Amino acid sequence: MKFNKSAAEALFHKHFIISENTENNQNVEEVKYVLPKPECMFREEPWQKDSLQTLKNELNDVKSRLNNFTLDEWQQHTYQMNQAGDVLNDIKKHIQPEFITQAWCKFYEIVCNFSLVPLNKIQEINEENICSFSSVHLCEAPGAFVVALNHWLKLNAPSVKWDWIASTLNPYCEGNPYSQMIDDDRFIRHTLMHWYFGADNTGNIMDLQNLDALVERSKTISQGPIMLITADGSIDCTDMPDEQENAVVHLHFCEIVTCMHLLEKGGNFLLKVFTLFEHQSVCLMYLLACAFQKVIATKPATSRAGNSEMYIVCTNFNGRDYIEPYLNVLRCHYDACPTQATFGCNVIPDYFMRKIEDCARFFKRHQCKVIEDNINAFHSETYDNLLFKLKHFKRKISDMYLKRYKLAKIDLGDQIIGRDIIERNTKYIMSRKLRYDSYNERCRKQDSTLQERLQQIWSKASDIEILIESPYIVSESSNEPRFQIAVL
């Protein structure tokens, strides 16, 4: 089968420039992005842009076609259809990083594509012959961004000294719901001195007290200015797939405000977001466009193509002096999601709004196509043939990834804690239970009465299988649940 090189290249080029306030930019409209006065913020009622809501509805219409698929069968199917599905295993086999996850692959891709580590700026602000910087990683569990950054530095800037701090929901805090945490502490437990869980030890970055405590903790970093901040936070939106953006937008607000308290002038910021249909997201993008010289939205090839995940790459921060007048008003809305819009619709330039619309349309189109292709493949009578053809394409994508980003092994002594230590603890990681029902089934359960729920539980109990090691006689009456006895 002939390899479609253009399709492969397109997978690595899902980028969209949102703003570019640089001297080289000749667009007069774009270089005038400025923030309004602080007292003008959070004054206007929430607003909507019809064109963005149309895109949202179109995306939700396509996503709603998945409502009758059970999560486990759909996840298994999309795993097989993932064009970049071989990348992780090939990196694990040939490169052997100490802690490989999908997040590792995504971050490494981004750090290579966008010069995420501002080496030129780091050299400018450091003394001669001494080149060092620090990074802060928000919502970082289980730690893959940190490990990927270390791997990149050892290959591309081995002389640079680096220190880091990470924050995440504390996996050892009993007050944190298990459902909200990452159930993998293999890296965290061996690097606890680098992790900070805030004043209340929860690790909740959406608490202003914890923000202030993190600012104080960051002053103890040993290797110079904070030139990179990453924020990979998310919230489980399985039960509200049509409102994912609204569910996570305040978390993104807190991550951005935290960044603006910590980042050094000239530094870079990486933020995970989802769609950009609502006024809150548009306002946050405008805030970033004013605070950074360049803002780009990207979806890595190793990010699942059928989801809404994308990353906002913000480079060359204007500095604390620029943002200082706005921090107080931003802090006032930190602990709770503001009821008013950050900026009025009339404050945001028309040119910027058009860029956001184009960006939202660009990523929505890619996502819809992948979902529709996956649905068609699921029902295809030639499913096995499709997978066979895709196998060759996946091999090529993996080869392209390894060559494009010049991946190589690093010495064991350059790893943070060592691959052997991570793998030694793999068996102690508990996997979350998969949901075996569809979205529509879960909605019906939520609407059911207490009696109906009890009946559902009783019905499931009737199907329980009991495994025993020797024959066992069970007497049952017609009123008892029927148990199937399986003899080992």
N, C-alpha and C positions, 0 to 999 in steps of 0.2 A: 504494500500500500504506500502511495506517495505521501511524504511528510508535508503537511501544510505549515510552512515556515511563517507565513504572515499571521496565521491564527495563533501560533506559538508566541510570536513577538508581541501580539496584541495583549496576551495574558500578562506580560511584564510591563505594559505601558498604560495602566489604568491610573493616570495622573490628571489632575486638573488644577491649574493655577488660579487661585481665588483672588489674590492681590499681590502686587509687586511694587512696593514704594521705594524703588531704587533709582539711582541717578541715570541708569541706562534705559529706564522705562520712558518712552516718549509719549505715553498716553496722559494727557493733561488731566483728564477726569480722575484717573486713578491716583495720581500723586497727591491729590488734595484730601485724602482720607484723614479726617481729624475727629477727635472725640468732642462731644458737646461739653458744656460746663457741668461739673458734678451735680450742681443743684437742679439740672434739667433731667437727670436720670431717674428712673422709676417713678415717673409722673403720669405717664400715659396708660390708658386702658389696654389690655391685651388686644392684639390685632392679628388679622390673617391676610395672607396674600392669595388671591383666588387661583392664580397659576400654580402656586406651590401646593395648595389643597387639591387641585385637580391631579397633580402628579402623585400625591399621597393616596388618593382614592384609586387611581389606576394601579398603583403598586399593591394596595390592599386587595383589590379585585383578583389579581393574579395569585397573591399569597393565600387568599381564601379557598383556592382550589386544592390546597393541601389539608384542609380542615378534617377530612375523613381518613387521612393516612395516620396510622399509629406512629408514634415517634420512633420506636425501635426499627420498624421496617423502612421508614423514610430515611433515617440516619444511615442505615446499612446501605441503602440504595445510593444515596448521595456520596457516601464514602467511596463506593466503587466508581462513581461517575466523576469524581474529583480529578481534574486534569493534572493537578500538581500533587496527586496523592502519593507518588513514589519519592518525593523529595526528602521527606523526613527520614524514611528508612535508609535511603542511600547516604544521607549525611551521617546517620548513626553507624552505618557499616564502614564507610570509607574515611570519615573525618573523626569519628569517635569523640565528640565533645562531651564534657562531663555531665551535662544535663540537657538533653534534647527534647523539645516539645514543639508544638505548632507555633507557639508564641516566639520561641527561639528563631525559627525559620522566618517568621514575619519581620521580626526586629532586624535580623541580619540583612535581610533584603532592603529594608528602609535605610539602615545606617550606611549601606553602600550606595544606594541610589541618590541620596540627598545630602551627603557630607554632614550627617547629623551631628557628628563631633566636630566642633568649629576649631580645627587645629590652628588655623591662621590667627584667630582671635586669642587662642590660648597662648600662642607664642608671643603675641604683642603685649599681653599683660603680665607675662612672667619675666623674671630676670634672665640675663644671658646664661645659657647653658643649663638652665633649670626650667623644665617644661612640665607643668602639673595642672590638674583640674579635679573638680569633684562633680558628682552627679547625684541627683535625688530621684527616686523611683516611687511613684504613688500607685496605690492599688496593685502592688507588684507580685503578690503571691501567684505561683510558687517560687518565682525568682528567675525566670527564663531570660528576661530582658537584661538583667545584670550579668548573667553568665554569657549571653551572646555578645554583650558589649566588651567584656573581658577578652573573649576570643578574638573579636575584631581588633582591639587595641594591640594585642600581642602579635598579630600578623601585620598590622598596618602602621602602628605607631609604638613600637616596643620600648622606645626611650622615654615615653610620656609616663609620668607618675600619676596615679589615679586613686581616689578614695570615693566611697559611696555610702549613702543612707537609703534605706527602703522603708516604706510604710505600707501596711495592709491591715485588714481586719485580723485581730489577734487570734490565731487558731487555738491558743491555750486559755482564752478567756471564756469562762462558762456562761457569761452573759450574752455572748454572740451566738445567734442561731446557726446551727450547723448548715442549714440550707443556704445560707448567704456566704459561706466561706469556701475556700479552695481546700480540698481534703488531701493535701500533699505538702508535708513539711520537711521533706528529705533534705532540702537545701537550707531552709530557714533554721532548723535546729542546730546546724553546724556553723551558722554565721550570725547568731543572735546579737552579737555586739554591733552589727550594722543595721539592725532592725529597730525601729522606734514605733511604739504603739500609743503614743500620746499621753496626756496628763491623766486620763482615766483608764489607761491600759487596754482600751478596746480596739484601738487602731482605726477608729471611725474618723475619716478625714472630713466628714460633713459636720463636725463639731468645732466651733470657733476656738474653744479652749485648746483643743488638740492641734489646731493650726498654729496658734501662738507657741505652744510647746515645741512643735516641730521646728519653728523658726529659731528658737533658742538652741535646740539640739543641733541644728545645722551649723551653728557657730563653732562647734567643736571639731568639725571635719578637718583632717590634717593636711590635705593636699590642695589647698588653694581654693579659688573662686568656683562657685557652682555655675558651670557652663552648659549643663544639659539636665533637663527635667523630663521624665516620661510619666504618662498617666494612662494606665490601661484598665481603668475601672469600668464595670458594667453591673447590671442588675438582671436577675433571671426574669425574662419576659415571656416565658413559655405560655402562660395563661392569658396574656394580653398582647399577642403579636402585632395587632393593628395600632397599638399605642406605645410601642417600644421607645420612640423618641421622647415622648412626654414623661415616661417613667424614669429615664436616666438623665434628663436635662439638668436637674439641680446638682447631681453628682458632678457633671461636667463643669457647671458654674463654680463649684467648690474647688475642683482641680485647677481651673484656670486662675482663680484668685490666689490659691496656694502658690502656684508658679510665680505669680507677679510679686509675691512677698519674698521669694527666694532667689530668683534667677539674676545672674550678673548681666550687666549691659553687654550686648553682643552674643549672648547665649542663645541656645535653641530649645524648643519645646515640642514634644510629641504627644498628641492627644488622640485617644480612640473615641470615635463618635459613631453614630449610625446615620439616620437620614437627616436632611436639613429642610424640613417642610414647615416647621412651626416658628413663630416669632422669637421664642426664646433662643433657638439655635441660630437663627439669622443674626440676632443681636450679639450673641457670643462670638460668632465669626467676624462681625464688624469690630468688636472689641479687640480681637486678635489682629485683625488687619491694620488697626491703628497702632497697636503696641509693638508689632514686629514688622521688619522690612519686607518679608515675603511669607506668604501663606499658601500652602499647596495641599490639596486633598489627594490621597492616594489609596488604592486598594492593592495590597501586595498579591502577587501570583499565588502565594501560599495561604492566603485568606480564603475561606470557603466562598466560592463565587456566588452561591445562592443566598447568602445572608446579606444584611445591610451594613455590616461592619466596614468602616474605612478609618483611615488615620489622617489627622491634620498635622502637617509638618510646618512648624513656625520657626523661622530663622532670623537671627540678628535682632535680638530684643533691644528696644529703645532705651531700656534702663529704668531703674527705680525713680530717678528724678522725673521722668516723663509720667509715670503712672502714679506716683505718690499722691497727687491731689484727689485721685479717684478711689484710693484704698478704703477710706473711711466709709464712703457710701456703699461700696461693695461689701464691706464687712457687716454693715447693718442688715444685709439680706442673706447672710451666710448660713445661719442656723435653720432657716425655713425658706422654702421656695417663695419668691416674691409674687405677690398677686398682681403687680403692675408690670408692664413691659419695661425692660432695661432701657431701651431707647424707643421713642416714638417713631412710627413708620416714616414720618416726614424728615426725620433726622438722617436716615440712611440714604445715601446718594442713589439715584436711579441706576447709575452704571454698576454700582456694587450689587444692587438687588438683581439686576439682569445676570451678573456673574453667578450669583447664588442659584438662580433659576436654571442657568445652563449647567452648573455643576450638579444640582439635584437631578436634572433630567439625564445627564450623562451616566451617573451611577445607577439610577433607576432603570434605564434602558438595559444596561448590562445585567442587572439582577433579574429582571423580568425574563429576559431571553434564557438565562440559565435555568430558572425555575420551570419555564415552559418546556425547554429541551429535556429536562429531567423527568417531567411528567410524561411526555411523549415516549421517552425511553422506557419508563417503568411499565407502560402498557404495550410496548412493542412486542410483536410476535417473533422478532429476530433479536431478542435481548442479548443472548449469548454472543451473537455475531457482533453486536455493537461493542460489548465489553472486549472482545478479541481485538477489534480495530483500535479501540481506545488504549489498549495496553501498549502498543507501539508508540502512540503519541505521548503517553505518560512517561515512557522511558526517555524520550527526547527532551521533554520538559525538565526532567530531573538532571539530565546531562547539561542542559543549557544553564540551569541554576548554578551548578557546581563550577562551571567554567566562567560564567558571567561575573560571579562574585569572588572568584579566585580563592575558593575555600581550600584550606589545608589543615593538617593536624597542628596542634601546638604542643609543646613539651608538657609533660605531666607536672613539672615544677611550676609552670605558668598557670595552671588551673587554680581556681579559687580554693576548692576543698578536695578535688580529685574525683574522677569518674568512679573509681572503685567504691568509695564511700557512699556515693549516691546509689549505685546499683546494689550494694549490700543491704540497703534499707528498702528496696522496692517492694518486697513481699509484705511489708507492714502498711502499705498504702491501701486504704479502703476505697472501693469504687462506689459511687452513688448508684442507687437503683435506677434502672431505666424505667420510663413510663411506657406502659404497653397499651395505652388508650390514645384515641385521637383527640384533637381539640374539641370537636363537636361532642364527643362522649363526655369529656370533662365538663363542658358547659351544661350538659343535661344533668350530670351528677350534682352540680352546684344548685340547680333549680329543683332538685328532688326533695320530697318531704323526709322527715326523720324516719318514718315507717318504711319508705322506699329505700333509704340508705341501709337500714337494718336488713331488709330483704336482700339487698345486693351483697352485703357481708355474708349472710347466711348461704346465699347461692354459691359464693366463692368457697366457703367452708365445705360445701358438699363435694367439691372437686379435689380436696386435699388428698395427696398420696402419702402413705406412711410406708417407709422402707424399713424392713426388719430383716434380721439375719437368719431366722428359722420360721417354719410354718407356724401360723398363729390363727386361731379360730375366733371370729368375731360374730357374736349374735347381734342381730339388728332388728328393730321393729320398724314398722312403716312410718313411724313418727320421727325416727332418728335420721340424721344426715347419713348419706351413703359414703363409706370410705372404701377406697380401692387399696387393697393390700398387695404390695409388691415384695416378693421374697428375693433377697440377694443371693 
